[in-house]
């Protein structure tokens, strides 16, 4: 599987790297997940022993740190989707300005139909997905919904996959949409942070197979938050 997801971790200093490696690599390397789990456990132990000696970073600083870690991953990680011969010249990824108004609560309405759906992918294949439910939320005065999914046969049902397009798709953002990922909660209450919306691997490398958002996840409003597109024609642009 070559579609990607991102998540926050336990340690501010290490979690973006751990999350990017775990979620960008997806299920490509199970050994990577074990290594990253070990780092997360070590991080939690150190945190418990030392306590918090400094105030938490502000929300904009957290997002800025996440951006910096992702740029480093793209340039330096062997798991980067950017072709190896283009990594050194890979420019920082462009983002909309961080806007706390795009970090919003959402309630999950569980799906009543348990039948899986076929989700078309960037390479023309079809991925079987299970609809977990619909996320209901309001942003910038608009009441909206997005379907939340898990892949049929996934070994762990602990993350929700939320692909979407919006009115910036094809102009300011990737035409095939962007992704959000959410840790499963027992309450059904989630935080949708569109400032963390990201492009799938196939944006950087067309050999990857990425699910395309279904019709129900095509928002009829602009979402000017999260990752944008860069000039594909530039030497430091994404790979085709």
SULPECOR-V504374 format. One record per residue. N is the residue number from 1. RES is the residue in one letter. BURIAL is I if it has 24 or more other C-alpha atoms within 12 Angstrom, else O. Layout:
BEGIN
N_RES_BURIAL, N_RES_BURIAL
END
This chain:
BEGIN
1_X_I, 2_X_I, 3_X_I, 4_X_I, 5_X_I, 6_X_I, 7_X_I, 8_X_I, 9_X_I, 10_X_I, 11_X_I, 12_X_I, 13_X_I, 14_X_I, 15_X_I, 16_X_I, 17_X_I, 18_X_I, 19_X_I, 20_X_I, 21_X_I, 22_X_I, 23_X_I, 24_X_I, 25_X_I, 26_X_I, 27_X_O, 28_X_O, 29_X_O, 30_X_O, 31_X_O, 32_X_O, 33_X_O, 34_X_O, 35_X_O, 36_X_I, 37_X_O, 38_X_O, 39_X_I, 40_X_I, 41_X_O, 42_X_O, 43_X_O, 44_X_O, 45_X_O, 46_X_O, 47_X_O, 48_X_O, 49_X_O, 50_X_O, 51_X_O, 52_X_O, 53_X_O, 54_X_O, 55_X_O, 56_X_O, 57_X_O, 58_X_O, 59_X_O, 60_X_O, 61_X_O, 62_X_O, 63_X_I, 64_X_I, 65_X_I, 66_X_I, 67_X_I, 68_X_O, 69_X_I, 70_X_I, 71_X_I, 72_X_I, 73_X_I, 74_X_I, 75_X_I, 76_X_O, 77_X_I, 78_X_O, 79_X_I, 80_X_I, 81_X_I, 82_X_I, 83_X_I, 84_X_O, 85_X_O, 86_X_O, 87_X_I, 88_X_O, 89_X_O, 90_X_I, 91_X_I, 92_X_I, 93_X_I, 94_X_I, 95_X_I, 96_X_I, 97_X_O, 98_X_I, 99_X_I, 100_X_I, 101_X_O, 102_X_I, 103_X_I, 104_X_I, 105_X_I, 106_X_I, 107_X_I, 108_X_I, 109_X_O, 110_X_O, 111_X_O, 112_X_O, 113_X_O, 114_X_O, 115_X_O, 116_X_O, 117_X_I, 118_X_O, 119_X_I, 120_X_O, 121_X_I, 122_X_I, 123_X_O, 124_X_O, 125_X_O, 126_X_O, 127_X_I, 128_X_O, 129_X_I, 130_X_I, 131_X_I, 132_X_I, 133_X_I, 134_X_I, 135_X_I, 136_X_I, 137_X_I, 138_X_O, 139_X_I, 140_X_O, 141_X_O, 142_X_O, 143_X_O, 144_X_I, 145_X_I, 146_X_I, 147_X_I, 148_X_I, 149_X_I, 150_X_I, 151_X_I, 152_X_O, 153_X_O, 154_X_O, 155_X_O, 156_X_O, 157_X_O, 158_X_O, 159_X_I, 160_X_I, 161_X_I, 162_X_I, 163_X_I, 164_X_I, 165_X_I, 166_X_I, 167_X_O, 168_X_I, 169_X_I, 170_X_O, 171_X_O, 172_X_I, 173_X_I, 174_X_I, 175_X_I, 176_X_I, 177_X_I, 178_X_I, 179_X_I, 180_X_I, 181_X_I, 182_X_I, 183_X_I, 184_X_I, 185_X_O, 186_X_O, 187_X_O, 188_X_O, 189_X_O, 190_X_I, 191_X_I, 192_X_I, 193_X_I, 194_X_I, 195_X_I, 196_X_I, 197_X_I, 198_X_I, 199_X_I, 200_X_I, 201_X_I, 202_X_I, 203_X_I, 204_X_I, 205_X_I, 206_X_O, 207_X_O, 208_X_I, 209_X_I, 210_X_I, 211_X_I, 212_X_I, 213_X_I, 214_X_I, 215_X_O, 216_X_I, 217_X_I, 218_X_I, 219_X_I, 220_X_O, 221_X_O, 222_X_I, 223_X_I, 224_X_I, 225_X_I, 226_X_I, 227_X_I, 228_X_I, 229_X_I, 230_X_I, 231_X_O, 232_X_O, 233_X_O, 234_X_O, 235_X_O, 236_X_I, 237_X_I, 238_X_I, 239_X_I, 240_X_O
END
